[in-house]
Amino acid sequence: MTVLTITKEALRLITVRLLSRMSEIDMSKFEIFFVVPLAAISLAGCSSVNQGPEGGHSVSWYLRHQSKMSKEVAWCKNRARRSSLDSCENAQAASAEALPYNAKRTLHSIGKALS
C-alpha cells in the first residue's frame, strides 16, 4: 500500500511540474516522456493476465489457434480454482470440439483437392 501511495504521489508531482513548465517544453518531448509512458501503464491494466497465458478468447478462436488452446488448458489444469474462469471454460470447450473440428477441416481440404 505504501509503495502505491508513493507512486501516485510521485506521478502527481511529475504531472504538476510538467504542466507548470508546459510553455518551456516542446510538445514532442512531452509526448515522449509523459504521454507515451502514461498510456503504456494505463493499457497494462487491460491485459488478460488473470485469464491465463492465452486468455480472453472465444471457443472459435481457440479452435483456430490450437497450440495456444493447449497452453491455456494446461494453465487452467494447474490450479482447480482456475477452471471456472471464462477463458478456461472456453479453452476446455474448444478442446472437446477440436477432434470433430479438425476432421471437418481435413475432409473439406480433401474435397477441395479432389475437385
Buried (B, 14 or more C-beta within 10 A) or exposed (E): EEEEEEEEEEEEEEEEEBEEEEEEBEEEEBEEEBEEEEEEEEEEEEEBEEBBEBBBBEBEBBBBBBEBBBBBBEBBEEEEEBEEBBBBEBBBBBBEBBEEBEEEEEEEEEEEEEE
